[in-house]
Amino acid sequence: MSTSTLIPHWLDGAPFLGSAEAASARTGDVTNPATGAVTAQVAFADEDDAARVIGAAAAAARAWAETSLTKRTQIVFAFREILNARKEELAALITAEHGKVLDDALGEVSRGLEVVEFACGIPHLLKGGYSEGVSSGVDVHSKRQPLGVVGIISPFNFPAMVPMWFFPLAIAAGNTVVLKPSEKDPSAAVWMAERWKDAGLPDGVFNVLQGDKVAVDALLDSPDVKAISFVGSTPIARYVYERASQSGKRVQALGGAKNHMVVLPDADLDLAADQAVSAGYGSAGERCMAISVVVAVGGVGDELVAKIADRTRTLRTGDGTRGADMGPLVTAAHRDKVASYVEAGEEAGAKLVVDGREVVADGGADGFWLGPTLLDQVTPDMSVYTDEIFGPVLSVVRVDTYDEAVALVNGNPYGNGVALFTSNGGAARRFEYDIEVGMIGINVPIPVPMAYYSFGGWKSSLFGDSHAHGTEGVHFFTRGKVVTSRWGDPAVKPVGGLELAFPKNH
Ligand code: NAD
């Protein structure tokens, strides 16, 4: 790819440049984080571009809703087959723009594929209920229908998986989609649009709108868009939730996280250390389910920190195409911000056990490098604890008791994921009940639910009451109707007459 490459929107089954062709066009740089090089520009939609793309989705909505359920799910199945056969291509695109190592990018695609597979079985979840003879000659049935156009706004850290939390179900349920991917890694969205075309999806059903706040606001305000699925940082999630709700849409807005891993004194410390390192530094900590705080309970701190530090020092940081364990951060600005937290933590009195700023990476000299960093003796008033850092920085907080650990987790404004490491089933059972977090792992560090369950946090990690995928996802993208009908028996003379009171004994 050369710097003259311009990554387009996707409109009506074809690439669309819109205002990006004008000399005064707004575009954004797309970089390869492992080299620091600008590899392409991405089109930034203006209001006219947004209206064109949303208009195409609106125009396609009725015909797609009326396409038979069998045909719709056959197309989703065809998409699944194509995606599965070509997933290495998508993984390579992700690594080139996001920086995560190839293996991890492939894992991301596989988790997205699970939702596509779940969507193939959507007919089972779109079945209504039926009650015969609720009154004389009266039957009741229910059905679920698509909403129309739905907008999906996604973050940089999972350019394929997060959109796939939503669009397979939205499309299978009979909606049309406008996806607004992150401007930092926009190519995956266009690649997936091409695969939908290959799968036989009618033009206009899946569209991509590239850009920034202008594109997002157009989706939030358009009367043609009936629902918004957003994933990103908490301040933007709150903004999206409020603005889209004001214009009458249903909204699910998933926000940021600060995920704790509580290690009880009876835990297997080798297992806990392995998992803390994998879940803390995988994808350079740029995962909403990354572990960022290890809570060492009741005197396990010294041994646990030593085990985590030993493992951390073995990690190889480098270009994701060269077999490294961990890649670069997504941009230079983000790398600098994450590094500034390491400095702030040290200044506030945390003990720097492993310093990622000294990393020698196997990659370009101008890559956005920061190695895995371990801070011990972190306290809840430090910015390394209070803020979502979203980088390879693992903090260890020490507490004396289980109750203190639970109070710490529950006192945190975020509630996305949490993990408990223990060999005591009773303690685990108690923890599941006590903890105010949406997704819980017991001896599992990143408890991302399978596609047939729903994904979502509590508190500042989710605005709205609908989690992603699973049954909740199907409900989010459909709305219910209940039909009460009366058909008289032709052999029986109908009983007429007026009755102005509510019916009592039918
Ligand atoms: P972000 O909030 O900066 O961006 C998310 C989306 O919002 C992007 O498409 C971006 O273009 C758009 N956006 C950014 N600023 C905007 C503004 N002012 N107005 C309107 N739209 C705007 O998030 P990010 O940096 O791309 O992603 C990282 C964040 O996402 C982290 O906070 C992470 O925890 C969170 N995340 C959460 C989950 C979850 O499931 N809860 C999953 C993945 C990522």
Boltz pocket constraint, residues with backbone or C-beta under 6 A from the ligand:
constraints:
  - pocket:
      binder: B
      contacts: [[A, 153], [A, 154], [A, 155], [A, 156], [A, 157], [A, 158], [A, 162], [A, 180], [A, 181], [A, 182], [A, 183], [A, 211], [A, 212], [A, 213], [A, 216], [A, 217], [A, 231], [A, 232], [A, 233], [A, 234], [A, 236], [A, 237], [A, 254], [A, 255], [A, 256], [A, 257], [A, 287], [A, 288], [A, 388], [A, 390], [A, 416], [A, 457], [A, 461]]
      max_distance: 6.0
